[in-house]
Amino acid sequence: MRALFVTSNRIGDAVLTSGVLAHLLDAHPGLKATIACGPAAAPLFAAVPGREATIPLAKAPFKAHWFRLWARCLPRVWDIAVDMRGSGLTWFLAAKKRAILSGRADALHRVEDAARVLNLVPPPAPRLWLSDDARARARALTGDGPTLVLGATANWPGKVWPAARFVELARRLTAPGAPLAGAALAVVGGPGERALAEPLLQAGAIDLVGTEPLDVVAAAIGRAALYVGNDSGLMHVAAASGAPTLGLFGPSEDRHFRPWGPNAAFVRTPETKGELFARIDFQPRHAQGLMDSLSLDAVETAALALLRRAPARAA
């Protein structure tokens, strides 16, 4: 059986839809999958069992990327073609079954929303597939002891909690007598986000800000005793890995994008997204300081509560 799975350009959205692909693999042993996704997300699918190909869907002028994808997929008859982008591409391919996610169910988390494409109840959780090589490289980078991983960056300044508070949070959680006493500290982020992570790098954090392939970063995150980070794609990677994950929210909807899973939690600013956007007159370029009202004490309290209820993890 051959499946075409078309998912997002963005890392976080690709992770949030990965449970649908996991369902297909579980339901059809021996399935051969072709995955079309953004170039940034492609490393997360490299180790999918039975993967025949990954097609990086890099945006091109006049939406020519869709034509290139159609031409690549046209020669084959697909047993099932699943389009998480709602593009309608599959209507122009030979497919015995098509499933197209259309619209948004505003009341649902994005994992629940993705599950609508195949009417899956309960919604399948996001899943990561990581190679032994990626896991070995991650262990070499982070060591054998516990690691506190901080996602101090994001793709928009409005979602960024102050870096100085991340530094102090790390000091509190790893101090003598604290739950993560003596743990190593690592910081993750994209290659264009080093400035945001610089205070943590200066504090001695292991540098995973654009220094390693995404699958290695995902494996390192998956080894964390705790992940605390802004609302970002790497936060969703952390939750999918099973690491205890605390997401920090302000001008984004936690009802849609909170980290998903039994070892996940979130804490947000006292203000709602609407209240925060009203403060800047809904002008994203004026987004500095939107996370300032989320206090260090509130994040520490939420992190300690998550550590108390999350099962202990082997290094």
Protein Blocks (a to p, Z undefined) as FASTA:
>chain_A
ZZdddddfbfklmmmmmmmmmmmmmmmghiacdddddfklmmmmmmgghiabdcddddde
hhlmmmmmmmmmmmpccfbdcdfkonommmmcccfbdcddehjdfkbcfklmmmmmnopa
cdddddddddfklmmmmmmmnojbdcddddfbcfbfklpccfklmmmmmmmmmgghiakg
oiacdddddfklmmmmmmmmmnopacfehkacfklmmmmmmmpfbdcddddfklmmmmmn
opacddddfkbcfklmgccdjkbccdddfbdfklmmmmnoopaklmghklmmpcfklmmm
mmmmmmmmpccddZZ
